[in-house]
Amino acid sequence: MSLLLRSTTMPDDIKNLAEIVLKKFHSHDGPGVFTIGVSGIDASGKGFVSRLLQSELEKQNLKVTNINIDPWQNPLTIRLQKEDPARNFYNNVFRWDDFFSQLILPLKKTGSIYLETRLIRTDADEYYPFTYHLRKPDILLIEGIFLFKRELLEHYDLTIWIDCSFETGLRRAIVRNTENLSEEQLTRDYRIYYYPAQLYHFQKDDPRNAASIVYNNDEII
């Protein structure tokens, strides 16, 4: 059963979410770093909620490592293809194997990592060098779309689905426009690639029902 939390920006709701996470953390007796997956549709507010949750947890003197999967995307020519665009985006948006084998699994297992790698600017397909030098987090927080693919669920000790309608998500996406596109082009991409891929994800993986917690974030923020 998923726990439905009711609001978006009220501090009490984030505190409520943090309290639930803390109970799960303190009762965790499994191997490795306690790992939380935070997922939802594009522009649902995953990063916003994750940062607020991280802040609340750090008030409890916990060290939280917050990792966004977005810089591990494939180039545009791979992830945005006209043939079967939804299924292709779902399967090929990220370098899944590299993300988990090089970064997440070693960090979860040993509690530390030093990794020199190349990440991508998703708005320009430009690679840049980046070093992950992480030591002894109490909690590993991973945020991104499609994290609740059935074959990936085993990697998380707790899963949080950020619930949001496609209409609200698109309005947020237009406002933030991290892709640096015209509103017309951005709307087109969301309707051809991103949201059809999310619908495919819903049919294939049922991510909302797979989550331990459902956090309602369906308001403009």
Secondary structure by P-SEA (a helix, b strand, c coil): cbbbbcccccaaaaaaaaaaaaaaaaaccccccbbbbbbbccccaaaaaaaaaaaaaaaacbbbbbbbcccccccccccccccaaaaaaacccccccccccccccccccccbbbbbbccccccccbbbbbbbbcccccbbbbbbcccccccccccccbbbbbcccaaaaaaaaaaaccccccaaaaaaaaaccaaaaaaaaaacccccccccbbbbccccc
